[in-house]
Amino acid sequence: MSDFPFLLLMIAVPAIGAAVVAGLPKGRDELARQISLALSGVVLLLAVLATVAFDVDGDRFQLTTEFAWIPDFGVSVALGVDGIALVMLLLIGVLVPIVIGASWKDTAAGIGDVATDRRSMKAYFAWLLLLEAMMVGVFAATDVFLFYVFFEAMLVPMYFMIGRFGGPRRQYAAVKFFLYSLLGGLIMLASVIGLFVVSGTELGAGTFTWVELQRMAAGVDETTQIWLFLGFFLAFAIKAPLVPFHTWLPDAGAEAPVGAGVLLVGVLDKVGTFGFLRYCLPLFPDASRYFAPFVLVLAVIGILYAALLAMGQSDMKRLVSYTSISHFGFIALGIFAFTTEAATGA
């Protein structure tokens, strides 16, 4: 079972399904629901089977799939999961069918707070399936450039889910979400390119492979690590979000349709946490220790500040958004405390 392309199928099935649902004739909303639920069930089944096939005593990255994508730049479609990524794939597999089920009786005019045309239901489910494919890709990618592509690509379906199907201020919230995340992603792109250049110096040939980059991490001087770390850190701090990079989440969470809000707070926010654990600490160990006091201060501020704001909310979705920010403060605190107990808690 370990040779079966679980991860590739978990990306391909919802991605192809999104195209199928989007191409359905007008008025086939019920069929769009049924196809979406069935395909999300297939993804859940694949996630469960991948968990069964995962060997807790085996290599760090398992269920791997790899083939060349842009050979001239050392970019490959490299997929694999460790324990943390596998848990996130299970979370995606469980949440998406729940979101589809919760949206089952939504009418074309009832996804958000504004009237939409009859094509909206199938468009909503098509964007939802595409978002599922992108989320799986983010957690399964073991090529840093591929991770970046999925990191940016998952903004597109969420942008349309908020901007087209959200509440009265949906367009403002969608644009704010997109610009914040895009800015963080562009800064990270500079660090991704920097990593490639540094790997060419350290290893003799540039690479985006996570395993190779992690092996060279200890040999990179601290100043270089600091600059590269900042690019990744800012992108993940915005995505998480960490105070003071958090202001997009309450607006996006409040205006998003309920299903999109569940995935926004339940999965997309966790990409920031995952990024700290998968990229910042292993690839930039010296820089992570250098910035730890700064991050710890921001984490404590975020815990208290966001919790106080949550106490004053009368809108449930804003309440959930602010508590999510506060919760992330605890996670960041655990990650950058650099103790076994704290890391386990995080």
C-alpha positions as CSV (number, residue, x, y, z in Angstrom):
1,M,0.0,0.0,0.0
2,S,2.9,2.4,0.6
3,D,3.6,2.5,-3.2
4,F,0.0,3.5,-4.0
5,P,-0.3,7.2,-5.1
6,F,-2.6,8.2,-2.3
7,L,-1.5,11.9,-2.2
8,L,-1.6,12.4,-5.9
9,L,-5.1,11.0,-6.1
10,M,-6.2,13.2,-3.1
11,I,-5.2,16.2,-5.2
12,A,-6.4,15.0,-8.6
13,V,-9.8,13.7,-7.5
14,P,-11.2,17.0,-6.1
15,A,-9.4,19.1,-8.8
16,I,-11.0,17.0,-11.6
17,G,-14.3,17.0,-9.8
18,A,-14.2,20.8,-9.6
19,A,-14.0,21.0,-13.4
20,V,-16.8,18.5,-13.8
21,V,-19.1,20.3,-11.4
22,A,-18.3,23.7,-12.9
23,G,-19.2,22.2,-16.4
24,L,-22.6,20.9,-15.4
25,P,-25.6,22.4,-17.2
26,K,-27.5,25.2,-15.6
27,G,-30.0,24.1,-13.0
28,R,-28.2,20.8,-12.1
29,D,-27.6,22.0,-8.5
30,E,-28.7,18.7,-6.9
31,L,-26.3,16.7,-9.1
32,A,-23.5,19.2,-8.2
33,R,-24.2,18.5,-4.5
34,Q,-24.2,14.7,-5.0
35,I,-21.0,14.7,-7.1
36,S,-19.2,17.0,-4.6
37,L,-20.2,14.9,-1.6
38,A,-19.2,11.6,-3.3
39,L,-15.8,13.0,-4.3
40,S,-15.1,14.4,-0.9
41,G,-16.0,11.0,0.5
42,V,-13.4,9.5,-1.8
43,V,-10.8,11.9,-0.5
44,L,-11.7,11.0,3.1
45,L,-11.4,7.3,2.2
46,L,-7.9,7.9,0.7
47,A,-6.9,9.8,3.8
48,V,-8.0,6.9,6.0
49,L,-6.2,4.3,3.8
50,A,-3.1,6.5,3.8
51,T,-3.2,6.6,7.6
52,V,-3.4,2.8,7.7
53,A,-0.4,2.5,5.3
54,F,1.7,5.0,7.3
55,D,4.5,3.3,9.3
56,V,5.1,5.3,12.6
57,D,8.5,3.6,12.8
58,G,9.4,4.3,9.2
59,D,11.1,7.2,7.4
60,R,10.0,10.7,8.1
61,F,8.4,11.2,4.7
62,Q,6.2,8.3,3.4
63,L,3.7,7.6,0.7
64,T,6.0,9.6,-1.6
65,T,5.4,10.4,-5.2
66,E,8.0,12.3,-7.3
67,F,8.5,13.2,-10.9
68,A,10.3,16.1,-12.7
69,W,8.3,19.3,-13.3
70,I,10.8,22.0,-14.3
71,P,14.1,20.1,-14.6
72,D,16.2,23.1,-15.5
73,F,15.5,24.7,-12.2
74,G,15.4,21.5,-10.1
75,V,11.7,21.7,-9.5
76,S,9.7,18.5,-9.1
77,V,6.3,17.4,-8.2
78,A,7.4,15.8,-4.9
79,L,4.7,14.6,-2.5
80,G,5.0,12.9,0.9
81,V,3.7,13.1,4.4
82,D,5.1,13.0,7.9
83,G,3.0,12.6,11.0
84,I,1.8,16.2,11.3
85,A,0.9,16.5,7.6
86,L,-1.0,13.2,7.8
87,V,-3.1,14.6,10.6
88,M,-3.9,17.7,8.6
89,L,-4.9,15.6,5.6
90,L,-7.3,13.6,7.8
91,L,-8.7,16.9,9.1
92,I,-9.3,18.1,5.5
93,G,-10.9,14.7,4.6
94,V,-13.3,15.0,7.6
95,L,-14.2,18.7,7.3
96,V,-15.0,19.0,3.6
97,P,-17.8,16.4,3.6
98,I,-19.2,18.0,6.7
99,V,-19.1,21.4,5.0
100,I,-20.9,20.0,1.9
101,G,-23.5,18.3,4.1
102,A,-24.1,21.5,6.1
103,S,-24.5,23.4,2.8
104,W,-26.8,20.8,1.3
105,K,-30.1,22.7,1.7
106,D,-28.7,26.1,0.8
107,T,-30.6,27.7,-2.0
108,A,-29.1,29.8,-4.7
109,A,-30.0,32.9,-2.7
110,G,-29.1,31.4,0.7
111,I,-25.4,30.7,0.7
112,G,-24.5,34.2,1.9
113,D,-26.6,37.2,2.7
114,V,-27.2,38.4,-0.9
115,A,-29.2,37.1,-3.8
116,T,-27.3,35.2,-6.5
117,D,-28.2,33.5,-9.7
118,R,-29.0,29.8,-10.2
119,R,-25.5,29.0,-11.3
120,S,-24.2,29.8,-7.9
121,M,-24.7,26.5,-6.2
122,K,-22.6,24.5,-8.6
123,A,-20.0,27.3,-8.7
124,Y,-19.9,27.2,-4.9
125,F,-19.2,23.4,-4.8
126,A,-16.7,23.6,-7.7
127,W,-14.7,26.2,-5.8
128,L,-15.0,24.1,-2.6
129,L,-13.6,21.0,-4.4
130,L,-10.7,23.0,-5.9
131,L,-9.9,24.5,-2.5
132,E,-9.8,20.9,-1.1
133,A,-7.2,19.9,-3.8
134,M,-5.1,23.0,-3.0
135,M,-5.2,22.4,0.7
136,V,-4.1,18.8,0.3
137,G,-1.2,20.0,-1.9
138,V,0.0,22.5,0.7
139,F,0.5,19.8,3.3
140,A,1.7,17.1,1.0
141,A,4.3,19.0,-0.9
142,T,8.0,18.1,-0.1
143,D,9.4,20.4,-2.8
144,V,9.6,24.0,-1.5
145,F,8.6,25.6,-4.8
146,L,5.7,23.2,-5.2
147,F,4.6,24.2,-1.7
148,Y,4.8,27.8,-2.7
149,V,2.6,27.2,-5.7
150,F,-0.1,25.5,-3.6
151,F,0.3,28.1,-0.9
152,E,-0.6,30.9,-3.4
153,A,-3.1,28.9,-5.5
154,M,-5.4,28.1,-2.5
155,L,-6.1,31.9,-2.2
156,V,-8.1,31.8,-5.5
157,P,-11.0,29.5,-4.5
158,M,-11.3,31.1,-1.1
159,Y,-11.3,34.6,-2.6
160,F,-14.2,33.7,-4.8
161,M,-16.1,31.8,-2.0
162,I,-15.9,34.9,0.2
163,G,-16.3,37.5,-2.6
164,R,-19.2,35.9,-4.4
165,F,-21.1,34.0,-1.7
166,G,-20.3,36.0,1.5
167,G,-22.1,38.7,3.5
168,P,-22.9,42.4,2.8
169,R,-19.2,43.4,3.0
170,R,-18.0,40.3,1.2
171,Q,-16.0,42.2,-1.5
172,Y,-14.1,44.2,1.0
173,A,-13.3,41.2,3.1
174,A,-12.3,39.1,0.1
175,V,-9.9,41.7,-1.3
176,K,-8.4,42.3,2.1
177,F,-7.8,38.6,2.6
178,F,-6.3,38.2,-0.8
179,L,-4.0,41.2,-0.6
180,Y,-2.7,40.3,2.9
181,S,-2.0,36.7,1.8
182,L,-0.6,37.6,-1.5
183,L,1.8,40.1,0.0
184,G,3.1,37.4,2.5
185,G,3.4,35.0,-0.4
186,L,5.5,37.3,-2.5
187,I,7.8,38.0,0.3
188,M,8.2,34.2,0.8
189,L,8.9,33.8,-2.9
190,A,12.0,36.0,-2.4
191,S,13.2,33.6,0.3
192,V,12.4,30.6,-1.8
193,I,14.6,31.9,-4.6
194,G,17.2,32.8,-2.0
195,L,17.2,29.2,-0.7
196,F,17.7,27.9,-4.2
197,V,20.7,30.2,-4.7
198,V,22.2,29.3,-1.3
199,S,21.7,25.6,-2.0
200,G,23.7,26.0,-5.2
201,T,26.6,27.4,-3.2
202,E,26.4,24.9,-0.4
203,L,25.5,21.8,-2.3
204,G,27.0,22.5,-5.7
205,A,23.6,22.5,-7.5
206,G,20.5,24.4,-6.7
207,T,17.6,22.4,-5.3
208,F,14.1,22.9,-3.9
209,T,13.9,19.5,-2.2
210,W,13.1,19.8,1.5
211,V,15.3,16.9,2.6
212,E,18.4,18.4,0.8
213,L,17.7,21.9,2.1
214,Q,17.3,20.6,5.7
215,R,20.6,18.8,5.5
216,M,22.5,21.9,4.5
217,A,20.7,24.1,7.1
218,A,23.3,23.9,9.8
219,G,26.0,25.0,7.4
220,V,24.4,28.2,6.4
221,D,25.7,31.3,8.2
222,E,23.3,33.0,10.7
223,T,23.0,36.3,8.8
224,T,21.8,34.5,5.6
225,Q,19.4,32.4,7.7
226,I,17.9,35.5,9.3
227,W,17.1,37.1,5.9
228,L,15.7,33.9,4.5
229,F,13.8,33.2,7.7
230,L,12.0,36.5,7.6
231,G,10.5,35.8,4.2
232,F,9.0,32.6,5.4
233,F,8.1,33.9,8.8
234,L,6.1,36.9,7.6
235,A,4.1,34.7,5.2
236,F,3.2,32.2,7.9
237,A,2.6,34.9,10.5
238,I,0.0,36.5,8.2
239,K,-1.6,33.2,7.3
240,A,-1.8,32.0,10.9
241,P,-2.4,34.9,11.8
242,L,-0.1,36.3,14.5
243,V,-0.8,39.7,16.0
244,P,-0.2,42.3,14.5
245,F,-0.7,40.6,11.1
246,H,-4.2,39.4,12.0
247,T,-6.6,42.1,10.9
248,W,-7.8,40.3,7.8
249,L,-9.2,37.3,9.6
250,P,-12.1,38.8,11.6
251,D,-13.4,40.5,8.4
252,A,-12.9,37.4,6.2
253,G,-14.3,35.1,8.9
254,A,-17.4,37.2,9.5
255,E,-18.3,37.7,5.8
256,A,-17.5,34.2,4.5
257,P,-20.3,31.8,4.1
258,V,-20.4,29.4,7.0
259,G,-18.8,26.5,5.1
260,A,-15.9,28.6,3.8
261,G,-15.5,30.1,7.3
262,V,-15.1,26.6,8.8
263,L,-12.3,25.8,6.3
264,L,-10.7,29.2,6.7
265,V,-10.4,28.9,10.5
266,G,-10.1,25.1,10.7
267,V,-7.5,24.4,7.9
268,L,-6.2,27.5,6.1
269,D,-5.1,29.2,9.4
270,K,-3.2,26.0,10.3
271,V,-0.9,26.4,7.3
272,G,0.9,29.1,9.3
273,T,1.5,26.8,12.2
274,F,2.5,24.0,9.8
275,G,4.9,26.4,8.1
276,F,6.7,27.3,11.3
277,L,7.1,23.6,12.1
278,R,8.0,22.3,8.6
279,Y,10.0,25.2,7.2
280,C,11.1,27.9,9.7
281,L,12.6,25.7,12.5
282,P,14.2,22.9,10.4
283,L,15.6,25.1,7.6
284,F,16.6,28.1,9.7
285,P,17.5,26.8,13.1
286,D,19.9,29.6,14.1
287,A,17.5,32.3,12.9
288,S,14.6,30.7,14.7
289,R,16.5,30.9,18.0
290,Y,17.5,34.5,17.2
291,F,13.9,35.6,16.7
292,A,12.4,33.4,19.4
293,P,12.1,36.2,22.1
294,F,10.4,38.5,19.7
295,V,7.9,35.8,18.6
296,L,7.2,34.9,22.2
297,V,6.3,38.5,23.0
298,L,4.0,38.7,20.0
299,A,2.4,35.4,21.0
300,V,1.6,36.5,24.5
301,I,0.2,39.8,23.2
302,G,-1.9,37.9,20.7
303,I,-3.3,35.5,23.4
304,L,-4.5,38.3,25.6
305,Y,-5.5,41.0,23.0
306,A,-7.5,38.6,20.8
307,A,-9.2,37.0,23.8
308,L,-10.3,40.4,25.1
309,L,-11.7,41.3,21.7
310,A,-13.5,38.0,21.4
311,M,-15.3,38.7,24.7
312,G,-16.8,41.8,23.2
313,Q,-18.2,40.3,20.0
314,S,-21.9,39.9,19.3
315,D,-21.3,38.2,16.0
316,M,-20.6,34.5,16.4
317,K,-18.3,34.3,13.3
318,R,-16.2,37.2,14.6
319,L,-16.1,35.6,18.0
320,V,-14.7,32.4,16.4
321,S,-12.2,34.4,14.4
322,Y,-10.8,36.2,17.4
323,T,-10.6,33.1,19.5
324,S,-8.7,31.4,16.6
325,I,-6.1,34.3,16.8
326,S,-5.8,33.9,20.5
327,H,-5.4,30.1,20.2
328,F,-2.7,30.6,17.7
329,G,-0.8,32.7,20.2
330,F,-0.6,29.5,22.4
331,I,0.6,27.5,19.5
332,A,3.3,30.0,18.6
333,L,4.3,30.2,22.2
334,G,4.8,26.4,22.3
335,I,6.7,26.2,19.0
336,F,9.2,28.9,19.9
337,A,9.7,28.0,23.6
338,F,12.0,25.1,22.3
339,T,11.1,22.5,24.9
340,T,9.7,19.1,24.3
341,E,6.6,19.7,26.5
342,A,5.8,23.1,24.8
343,A,6.3,21.6,21.3
344,T,4.0,18.7,22.2
345,G,1.4,21.2,23.4
346,A,1.7,23.2,20.2
